[in-house]
Amino acid sequence: MAKAPARPRQSKPAAPNRERPNEPERYKASQEELLRFYRNMLLIRRFEEKAGQLYGLGLIGGFCHLYIGQEAVAVGLQSALDPEKDSVITGYRDHGHMLAYGIDPRTIMAELTGRGAGISRGKGGSMHMFSTEKKFYGGHGIVGAQVALGTGLAFAHKYRGDGGVAMTYFGDGAANQGQVYESFNMAELWKLPIVYVIENNQYAMGTSVNRSSAEDQLYRRGESFRIPGIQVDGMDVLAARGAAEEALEWVRGGKGPIILEMKTYRYRGHSMSDPAKYRSREEVQSVREKSDPIEHAKRDLEAMGVTEESLQALEKDIRKIVNEAADFAETAPEPDLAELYTDVLVETY
């Protein structure tokens, strides 16, 4: 028998010389800037602690996911955004992102207690807050759903030519959702102005990231779509701000999406109903002692010459704001029954 002809050897195409963003540098904040970052992180911490108390008293119903421990991520990243142009969208752990974007603590707390004065008129609760005025597009309860919506926001920014960027947050658990990768593909194809932020707080509900993810270096998740990624210390507000500067320069330069994996940690359970028995108290305490973002910023401020007395005065001011927000949320009236018929889609034929 005649031998079959040998197949021609195909040479592999050369790998493209892909441009990458620079490694971010820790942001060099002025004393005034760092005081503002510290204040905003402290506001989130004390607000969330108070929300936990109100939940325990039965004044907040449904699910409630606290942001305690992750404050440096939202404050550091969003401090670099332009609130006149840029949009933010996140998942259900959303209170901190709203506070970092300058939304009134009273309207957020009133939303938690289901009051008519809440930012979504008491209809959204903890997980579904929304403010088109502030370009904050939620608060979403479906894991990973906000990634596709954030990609749509980025498409809208590009379509309108308004110069805006969509900052889209999701967690390490949501990083395994299929719609995330569909979004990555479209965002890179169309070079959309979007910063994908993976808040890797180490646990997707009760499962550690290295048990649930075959590739647990999540900043690499966009490589097959040619989306660059950067891993960032999410417990350092100045590292977060520095990463935001680099990411926004990349995106605003028309180079398409970028991924920031923020290595952070939540001190509380996944939600208020989670006893967090999948990790030890020693683990949580160790992170608090070595890596707490607020204490980190406090040490930096003290090195700049800020006195303990001025920081104590700031703490007192923040506690007053949070207590007033809680009082407002407890005493504000519940929504009128007529609100049942507003914000509802009705199709007539």
C-alpha positions, 0 to 999 in steps of 0.5 A: 500500500502506498503511504499516505502523504505526510501532512504539511507542518503548520508553523505557529503564528508568533504571539502578539506583542501585547502592550500591558499597563504599568505596575501601579505605584502606591498613591502619594496622598497629601495629608488632606487627601489621606484624611478624607480617605480615612474619614470615608473608610471610618464612615463605612465601618461605623455605618456597617456596625450600626446596620448590624446592630439594627439588623439584630434588633429586627429593624432591618429585614431580609438579607444584609451583607456587611462591608466591614474589612473591605473599606479600602477597596471602594474608597481607594478606587472610587476616589479616582473616579469622576462623579460627573461622568463615571458610573459604578455598579456592584453586587449585593454587598453595596452599602460601602460603595454608595457611601464611598460615592458620597451618597447621604448615609441617612437615605441609605440607612432608611432604605435598609429599614424599608422607609419611604425616605430610602434612596429606593423608596424602601423597595430595594432594601440592602441588596438593591439600592440605586441612584441614577442621579449619582450614577450608581446603578446598584446593588444586585442580588443575582451573583455575577449579573451586574458584570453584564450590566456594567458592560452595558454601561460601558457600551453606553459610555462609548456610544454616547462619547461622554468620556465616562468609565464603568467601574464594575465590582464582583466577588471571587465567587462571581468570578466563576460565573459564565456571563462574566466571560461573555462580558469579557469577550464583548468588552475586549472586542469593542474596547469598552471603557470598563474597569472590572474589579474583583473583590477577592475577600477569600471566601465565596459564601462559605468556600475559600477561593482556592477550593472553588477556583482552579485558577485562584490568581483571579487577575489572570482571568482575562488573559484568554480575552487579551484583557490585562490584569493587576493584583492589588493589596486591597487592604491599603487605600493608597495601593488601591488608589494607585491601581485606580490611577493606572487602570483609568489611564489605560481605559481612558486611553482607548485600550479597552477593559482592565481587571483589578483583583483586590486582595481583601478580607471580610471580617463578618460572615457572608451575610448576617445569617452566616456564623462563619464556621468555615474559618477560625477566629484566630484567622480573622483576628490575625488579619485585623491585627496585621492588615486592617485598612483603617489602622493602616491609614491611621499609622500613615496619618500619624507619620504625617504629623496628625495627632491622636486628638484630631483623629478622636475628634473625627471619630466622634463626628463620624459616630454622630453622623451614623447615629443621626442616620440610624435615628432618621431611619427608625423614625421615618414613615414607611412607604405609602401604599400607593407606592405599590403601583409606582416603578412597575412596568405595565404593558397595555394593548 
